């Protein structure tokens, strides 16, 4: 009987170790041509290359919103803030590829899974804060209601996208697999990323 208990205990520990590895594997920060120094992200690359940062954790029901403060928008101000799958290609701005949505500060457009955007809000520059979040009720359905803010005020319109939930292979326990992402072009010097667990009014 003791051998049977020991066997079950061993299997239980193996399962827990596997679960911990899966969680840790899914929580790796990813970036390309971006220098991360605390909560400050700075572009470091050659002309014409996109710098992209994907946060280490997906948005959840309890932490469904984040903000990016623009410290220096550079010459063109091409900064994008949005949601992407964890495996998103770091060679593209958020919103340009399928399963992603992003607000682009340089033109005030919303990009949802393609390189052509639609007018959504005003342009942003140094000193502005861009926020992105998922409506809490969206965690109950497959289509996420994504919203964006500028300096704490909600921008007009919403983006409805099933893409924010990621691929069908995402574990059911972590159904919300939308990862915060920010990117910039060589003309952008730096911005500061800050997270918050509350949804603005």
C-alpha angles and dihedrals in degrees: 000000000000090000090054092051090047090051092051091046090052091050090048092052091047090053092048092049090050090050092050091050091050092051093047092047090054094050102064119127112231129199142159124199088354126118111211115206110169105300094341120098120195130185116245114174147091127285113287097019120119117231112212134182125191117194120240095241135046122238113266137189089266096042103034101144140054137175135212119205114207109226096175121002094193124213100313100021094219098170122148126194124187151098128301138166113268091250094052116146109258091210093075136062114254110268096032097091131053117279094031138097128188145165114230115213097202096063104014091238132140116229118198115181098322141066093250115081135194126228108267112152145343125298119268131216142166112334095024125117119218117199131192130188149153121242107249092233089060091072088073095056137046096245113073121214102218121193135187132207135199116206090344096307119112114246118231117272134015135245117231111201135162087192092078090075094064128216126345089245091068110119113262091231090063099037093154100075100162110134123202112244138182131181141177142185128241090269090065118084107189148325135189122239119210128176129211132181097215130087114229117241 
